[in-house]
Amino acid sequence: MQFHNSFIVVEEGDALLVIDQHALHERVIYESLLARVRAGTISGQRLLLPVVVSVSAQQLAGLDRVRPLLASLGIEITQFDASSVAVQSLPSLLSRLNTMDFVREMLDKVAEESARITDEELLHEVLDMA
């Protein structure tokens, strides 16, 4: 049964389950993306015009560390000059995001936790942003 067009209410044995439809939908998308990444079926779409993003020296230093992971996600980012990067391609799944904000957030995460964050954790962070 649906409640207020927002929740699914299901009776299971003696329990009543209330499921947030929006959260469930996001989880399904997340799991689908994760499966596609693991299968290597995500490809990037070349941007007609690269998006140039100003970054700090610390963010720029973190880019080299995550470049292979980004490539597996269909994201190509190159150094543009001493204080900026150019986003050359993105997967369609990230098309609704603000590219500049996404790049800055991701590189901030790497810069803040460079010694502690694993590629797997970063993968989950990126998918959470999508």
Number of C-alpha atoms within 10 A of each C-alpha: 9 12 12 6 10 13 17 15 14 13 10 8 6 6 8 10 12 15 15 14 15 12 12 13 10 13 13 12 16 17 12 11 18 17 13 14 18 11 10 12 12 21 18 19 15 16 13 8 10 16 14 18 18 17 20 14 12 14 24 21 15 19 20 14 13 18 15 14 16 20 16 18 26 24 21 21 22 17 16 14 11 11 13 17 22 19 22 19 21 22 16 13 16 18 11 8 12 9 16 16 11 15 22 16 16 18 22 18 17 24 19 13 13 17 8 9 13 13 15 10 11 18 18 14 14 18 18 12 13 16
